Amino acid sequence: MVIPARRRRQGALAALFLAPAALLCLAPIAYALGLELWFSVTDAAPGTDGTFIGLANFQALAGLDSFWQMLQNTAVYITAGTLLKAVLGLAMALALASPFRGRRLVYAALFLPFIFPVVLGTIAWYFLFSNVHGGLDWLLLRAHLETQPVDWKGRLPLLSVVIVNVWHGSALFGVLLLAAMRSVPSDLLDAAAVDGANRARRFLHIVAPYLRPAAILGCLLSVLGNFGDFATVELLTRGGPLGRSQILSTYAFENALLAGALGLGAAVALVMIPVYVAALLIALRLVRD
Amino acid sequence: MRLWNAARWLVLGPLVTVSLLPIFWMVVQAFKAEPDALSIGNPWWPDHPTAANFSVLFRESQFTGWMLNTVGVTVATVLISVAASLLAGFALAYLRVPYSRHLVLVFFATYLLPQGVLFIPLLRLLSRLHLLNSPWALVATYPSLVIPFGTWVLWSFFRRLPPDLVESAYADGAGAFGVLRHVLLPVIWPALGTIAVFAVAIVFNDYLYTTTFIQETSGQTLWGALGALVTADINNPGESFAAALLVAAPVALLCAFFADSFARGIGTGIIEH
């Protein structure tokens, strides 16, 4: 399509068109990635770029009980959150698949938690789970299911953050799976119905294969999203009590910003990279298929 | 069929209830009078509903400041991201760019990079650029979270368009800007809408960047300020909830009705259509 006479001008034009994206996105990210790698092998602190200390930061982390506990929490947070979101998202998509009265409204209501500011949602959950004028306690006390107020987010910290995360993220699975269901050719389903296949068989043999890429994409986005999910944990439990709900991003934040150990914080953040690379490889295979 | 319908509502009923529960709770608090807020009483209903919390907002400058910051950052992020993605997506799809395939993959890879990876070095970068502690820190960084997705979506979208659409316009002597404006813009606005919703989701769901990059309260977004207030144990969040709802509710509701096209955008290249 490129017209030869315009080639030289096209080069300049392409550079001009790519400049904003390069300047606002690729350049700062490349710079930050380089700086992060440097920080992770130095004793950098606020105001100084630090001096090279080899792998001391990583060795220090490996020797910390809090680091291993945080990794375990992160694994639970990611796995439980992703599985629950997938199940609820599938239920959502199945219930919304065929048209009915009020479908658009229900669809919007279910998507709302995803787009509603997560800070606000988490603060609301904070007060719902609280033992001081807590919304959940009020209901449970009224129903005589408990005799005195319980600080649910303190008693079950990891479960609490998982619940908020699932509340926030299920809709993404829902809309992805729904979009995938829409891509199933309807004549295929009609033909199967004519052949006498019931609803369950049609789902298993015709719809499910179409859902697979969407489900994998949802899982990848959920896993990567939960790594960087700072707001929920920071606002609901601050990683506590005693680090029982600490996850990777809050741990990096605490080390780097509250304790001022930028090098240690950078090393923590880099722990995400292997999982990121694995997720990227899976995603690339999906795209190529 | 009737049984199927009953089953549907059996699933949707609880899902919708839990989805809206915290939002409903927050709306209730926004309509509670000061002594009422979070005091003993029904946390699920305002005994004496009042709009006082909303009228305070426009008298107290800190709320006006936070609201303006939030609206400004959101609008700037949407506009910058959409424009930059549009130009980059167009260049990669239609102009002669060396290694364009690889560049597309770089954008795709950047799209999947978790937000939590780079906030520490970005803090240093912003400090070197003297952008810390003001909403500009967010205007400078949020687009980097949207542009990779936007460029990827638009590039895929352009590639699915019939090639003669653009070729014949070129043959008629139109320039790149002309093609973009008159031939492509009319057909790609759903994709642009998807990118805008994605940008809003980035701004609305961030807490990490806003609390890391902005330590001065006056430069905060509503959620940044609210998070700090709540972790500092304030007793009357009614006003803050009112402010946040006033800004967030209309935008979130608007976006919620675009969920469908949003999902198709997210699934670009992966879910077939």
Interface residues (C-beta under 8 A of the other chain):
Chain A: M1 V2 I3 R7 Q10 G11 L13 A14 F17 L18 P20 A21 A22 L24 C25 L26 P28 I29 Y31 A32 L33 G34 L35 E36 F39 D49 L88 A91 M92 L94 A95 L96 F100 R104 V106 Y107 A108 A109 L110 F111 L112 P113 F114 I115 F116 P117 V118 V119 L120 G121 I123 A124 W125 Y126 F127 L128 V132 H133 G134 G135 W138 L139 W167 H168 A171 L172 V175 L176 L178 A179 A180 R182 S183 Y210 P213 A214 L217 L220 L221 L224 G225 F227 G228 D229 F230 A231 E234 L235 R238 L248 S249 A252 F253 A256 L257 L262 G265 A266 A269 L270 M272 I273 Y276 A279 L280 A283 L284 L286 V287
Chain B: N5 R8 V11 L12 L15 V16 V18 S19 L20 L21 P22 I23 W25 M26 Q29 L38 S39 I40 N42 P43 W44 I80 A83 A84 S85 L87 A88 F90 A91 L92 Y94 L95 R96 V97 L103 L105 V106 F107 F108 A109 T110 L112 L113 P114 Q115 G116 V117 L118 F119 I120 P121 L122 L123 R124 L125 A140 T141 P143 S144 I147 P148 T151 P163 V166 E167 Y170 A176 V197 V200 A201 F204 N205 D206 Y207 L208 T211 T212 L222 W223 G224 L226 G227 V230 T231 P237 F241 A244 L245 A248 V251 A252 L253 C255 A256 F257 A259 D260 F262 A263 R264 I266 G267 G269 I270 I271 E272 H273
